[in-house]
């Protein structure tokens, strides 16, 4: 999940310069996309019948970059401009694990079932997953 988070933060550098500012809470829309994409990537890595849809993730990033810039964030400096980001992601991921009953080191069947449920529900996480034949 960290790899995708880094990739998304890297993609966010496409926005223009914004004045330096005091740290403030991470915008919910940013937390939501990072949580959804990183969770989808982790599910795809742990389930042979799921694949991460990088095209969908890339398309979803563009409006987030624009909105961050509109909201006064400098995507090159997010690590110094937002607070509480890790905690918010951890809380959302814990809720996801609880929702699907995924304990520590869940088996592939449980992970695949969670991914399939997210796809079927057309959830934010499911939007970045593809069913594939292993």
C-alpha positions in Angstrom: 0.0 0.0 0.0 2.9 2.3 0.7 4.1 2.0 -2.9 0.9 3.3 -4.3 0.6 6.1 -1.8 4.1 7.2 -2.9 3.1 6.9 -6.5 0.0 9.0 -5.9 2.0 11.6 -4.0 4.4 11.6 -6.9 1.6 12.2 -9.4 0.4 15.1 -7.4 3.5 17.0 -8.2 1.9 17.8 -11.6 0.0 20.8 -10.0 1.3 24.3 -10.0 3.1 26.1 -7.2 1.2 27.4 -4.2 2.5 29.5 -1.3 4.0 27.7 1.7 1.5 27.4 4.5 1.0 26.0 8.0 0.0 22.4 8.2 -3.7 21.7 8.2 -5.9 18.6 8.1 -5.8 16.4 5.0 -8.8 17.0 2.8 -11.3 14.1 3.0 -11.3 13.7 -0.8 -7.5 13.1 -0.8 -7.7 10.7 2.1 -10.5 8.8 0.4 -8.6 8.3 -2.9 -5.4 7.3 -1.2 -7.2 4.8 1.0 -9.2 3.4 -1.9 -6.3 3.0 -4.3 -3.8 1.6 -1.7 -6.4 -0.8 -0.4 -7.3 -2.0 -3.9 -3.6 -2.4 -4.7 -3.1 -4.5 -1.6 -6.1 -6.7 -2.4 -4.8 -7.3 -5.9 -1.4 -8.2 -4.6 -2.9 -10.7 -2.2 -5.5 -12.3 -4.6 -4.6 -14.1 -7.8 -8.0 -13.4 -9.3 -7.8 -9.6 -8.8 -5.7 -7.0 -10.6 -5.2 -3.3 -9.8 -6.6 -1.0 -12.4 -3.8 1.5 -12.8 -5.6 3.3 -15.6 -8.6 4.0 -13.4 -6.3 5.2 -10.6 -4.4 7.5 -13.0 -7.6 9.0 -14.3 -8.9 9.6 -10.7 -5.7 11.3 -9.7 -6.0 14.3 -12.2 -9.1 15.9 -10.6 -7.6 15.3 -7.1 -4.4 17.2 -8.2 -6.5 20.1 -9.5 -8.7 20.2 -6.4 -5.7 20.2 -4.1 -4.2 23.2 -6.0 -7.6 25.0 -5.9 -7.7 24.4 -2.1 -4.3 26.0 -1.7 -2.1 22.9 -1.3 1.2 22.6 -3.0 1.3 18.9 -4.1 5.1 19.1 -4.0 4.9 19.9 -0.2 2.0 17.7 1.0 4.1 16.0 3.6 4.7 19.4 5.3 1.2 20.8 4.6 -1.1 18.2 6.0 -1.5 16.7 9.5 -3.2 13.6 10.7 -3.0 11.9 7.3 -1.5 8.6 8.5 -4.1 8.3 11.3 -7.0 8.9 9.0 -5.8 6.3 6.5 -5.2 3.8 9.3 -8.7 4.4 10.7 -10.3 3.8 7.2 -8.2 0.7 6.6 -9.1 -0.7 10.0 -12.8 -0.2 9.2 -12.3 -1.9 5.9 -10.6 -4.9 7.5 -13.4 -5.1 10.1 -16.1 -4.8 7.4 -14.7 -7.8 5.6 -13.5 -9.8 8.6 -10.0 -9.8 7.4 -7.8 -10.7 10.3 -4.0 -10.5 10.3 -2.6 -12.6 7.4 -6.0 -13.5 5.9 -6.0 -16.3 3.3 -6.3 -15.5 -0.4 -9.9 -16.8 -0.4 -10.9 -14.1 2.2 -9.0 -11.4 0.4 -10.6 -12.4 -3.0 -14.0 -12.4 -1.5 -13.5 -8.9 -0.1 -12.3 -7.7 -3.4 -15.2 -9.3 -5.3 -17.6 -7.8 -2.8 -16.1 -4.3 -3.4 -16.4 -4.7 -7.2 -20.0 -5.9 -6.9 -20.8 -2.9 -4.7 -19.2 -0.5 -7.1 -17.4 0.9 -4.1 -14.5 3.3 -4.1 -12.1 0.4 -3.6 -13.9 -1.7 -6.2 -13.4 1.0 -8.8 -9.7 0.2 -8.9 -10.0 -3.6 -9.1 -10.4 -5.9 -12.1 -11.4 -9.5 -12.0 -8.9 -11.7 -13.8 -8.4 -15.3 -14.5 -5.4 -16.7 -12.6 
